[in-house]
């Protein structure tokens, strides 16, 4: 059994503070290690053909854009602009971007009418009971109007 006096309380408080300091230091070290791993990790290389082509096309577009800025001959400017246009189309396809205006805005279905028709319960017909079975002797004879 633990005796709660001021001396014991001081000792337990000191242990608690030390444990908190140690845990804080361990957390900070772990964060530093994660940051170092992130900095030292090699850059991921593209794995698919489309990714590789996309990187190459973008590099070519950048190169042609630099050439276009430095060019003064009108024919060369036209050729460079056409090449950039063709490469931009390829880049758009590789990046899975649609042409402008090809995607229609999605309309939400109206809440006023349901989109599906739900079956409704149809009442089952009741068998018609014969009047003779209910009992009047005149009705049993088949005399209309009872008289």
N, C-alpha and C positions, 0 to 999 in steps of 0.2 A: 504494500500500500504506500502511496506517495504522500509524504507529509508536505503540505503547502505552507511554507514559510517564506519570508522575504529572500533568504539566501537561495533557496531552490528556484524561486521565481526568476531571480537574476541569472542564474546559470542556464535555465531553459530559454530565457529571452536571448542570451548571448549565442546559444546554439542555433536558435531560430534565425537570428540576424546573419550569422555566418553561413547558414545553408542558403538563405536568400541571395547573399552576395555571390556565392559559388555558382548557384543556378543561373544568375544573371550573366556571369562571365562565360559560362558554358554556352548560353544562348547566343551571346555576341560572337564567340568563336565559331559556332556553327554557321551563323549568318555570313561571316567573313569567308569561310570555306566555300559556301555556296556561291558567293560572288566571284571568288577566284576560279571556281569550276566553270562558271558561266563565261568568264573572260578567256579562259584557256581552252574552252571547247572548240573543236574545229568547226568551221562553217559547213553547214549541211550542203551537200551537192545535189543538184536536181537528179531525180531518179528516173523520170519518164522522158520519153522522146519529146513530147510536147513541151515539157518544162525546159529542156535544153534548147529547143528551137525558139521558144519565147525569149530566152535570154540572148540568143544570137541575133534575133531580129531586132530586139530593143537596142543592142549594141550597134548594129548597122544603122538604125534610125538615128542614133546619137552621132555617129560618125558622119553620116550624110548631112545632118543638120549643121554640124560644124563646117563642113565643106561649103554648104550653101551660103552661110554667113560671110565666108571669105571670097566667094566667087563674084566676078564682075561681068563675065560674058553672058549675054541673055540666053543663048542656046544651052549653055551648060547649066544655068539656073533652072531652065525649063526641064531639062533632063533630070536634074537632082530632085526637083519638086515632084516630078512624076514617080521617080523611084521611091521617094519618101511616102507618097500616097499609096503605092502598091504595098510597101512594107507595113504601113499602118493598117491596111486591111488584113494582112496576115497576122499582125500582132493582135488585132481585135478578135480574130477567130481563135487564136491560140489561148487568149485570155478569157474566152467564153463570154464576150460582151456582145449583145445583139446590136443590129443596125438601129439607128434612131428611127423611132416610129413603128417598129415591128412588134413591140409588146403592147398589148391592149391593157388598159387599166382594169384591174379586177373589180367587178361590182359585187357587192355583198347581196345575197339573196334577201328579198324583202321578208319582213317578219309577219306581214299581213296574211299571206297565204302559205300553207305548208307546201313543201317541195314533194312530199310523197302523199299518196292517198292511203289512208288507213281504213281497214275494213270496219264496217259498222255492223252491229248485231241486227240480224233480220229475225223478226218474231216468227216462231214456228207455228204453222196453222194447227188449230185444235180440231179434232175429229167432230163432225156434226153428229149430235145425238139424235137418235130416232125418237119422235114424239110418242110412238106407241109404247116405247119402253118406259115412258114416264107415267103412264097409267090411266088416262081417261078412257072409258069404254066406247065413247062416241068416236074418239080419235083412233081407237084401235080398229073400229069398223071401217074407217076411212071416210066418215061422213064429215064434210066440211061444215064449219060454222056451228057445230054442236046441235043441230036440231032439225 
